[in-house]
């Protein structure tokens, strides 16, 4: 359903999009349904280009998250630690490109992402990957894969200001033998240099009465699939997700 509504956007190449990489940025997330998304897209198609790779606009992504045995990084987020980070491997399935990423968020809400190319997912971190993680986290904790997910994404780039918008759908989480599918919801993430809220996407979201939310795929996945962890901080977002299925 979504892919049929992306033809109204003018294409932009991956190389052109690199000019708006925004590795240091302010991220703001919104949660809605596919039906509501189509209304938003109709309002903003003249203001954004869409990433197009070999005539494909809806891309497949796969992610592998790492944490300690006691879920230290998850608990950092749950306990609202001001300076925290996530460690993941992300694969761009269509192009078979893979990165190890350290995503750090400081206590002012600014996100910095550092990444290093790797050949493929590593279930055991290689020496070079360990050095990379140590460089950006100064941590020697033992890390293992704890959660994987897949989703579909398309990326919009503002024609006038440094801003990217990613829209994720068909999200699937897996941990051990458990899985959870979020096939009706859509995550919209607006990425800007300083968190300006006067662009077309913000105006459309306001018009459609969609408030911003705190949403971490990693934390939502863990809080739904691993019964031993604390989940108090994520009850509200999980309730919102469940209401979208009623």
PEVENQUI-V751962 format. One record per backbone hydrogen bond with DSSP energy under -0.5 kcal/mol. CO is the residue of the C=O (numbers start at 1). NH is the residue of the N-H. Records with the same first field share a line. If there is no record, write none. Layout:
BEGIN
CO->NH  NH
END
This chain:
BEGIN
2->5
3->6
6->9
10->50
12->52
13->17
14->18
16->19
17->20
18->21
23->25  113
25->111
26->192
28->190
29->213
30->188
32->186
33->37
34->38
35->39
36->40
37->41
38->42
39->43
40->43  44
41->44  45
44->47  48
47->159
48->10
49->157
50->12
52->54
53->56
56->53
57->59
59->153
60->93  94
61->151
62->91
63->149
64->89
65->146  147
66->87
67->144
68->71
71->75
72->76
73->77
74->78
75->79
76->81
77->80
82->84
84->105
86->103
87->66
88->101
89->64
90->99
91->62  93
92->95  96  97
97->92
98->118
99->90
100->116
101->88  103
102->104  114
103->86
104->112
105->84
106->109
109->27
110->106
111->25
112->104
114->102
116->100
118->98
121->123
123->145
126->130
127->131
128->132
129->133
130->134
131->135
132->136
133->137
134->138
141->143
144->67
147->65
148->174
149->63
150->172
151->61
152->169
153->59
154->167
155->51
156->165
157->49
161->163
162->193
163->158
164->191
165->156
166->189
167->154
168->187
169->152
171->182
172->150
173->180
174->148
175->178
178->175
180->173
181->183
182->171
184->34
186->32  188
187->168  189
188->30
189->166  191
190->28  192
191->164
192->26
199->203
200->204
201->205
202->206
203->207
204->208
205->210
206->209
209->211
211->31
213->29  215
216->220
217->221
218->222
219->223
220->224
221->225
222->226
225->227
226->229
231->234
232->235
234->238
235->239
236->240
237->241
238->242
239->243
240->244
241->244
242->245
243->246
END
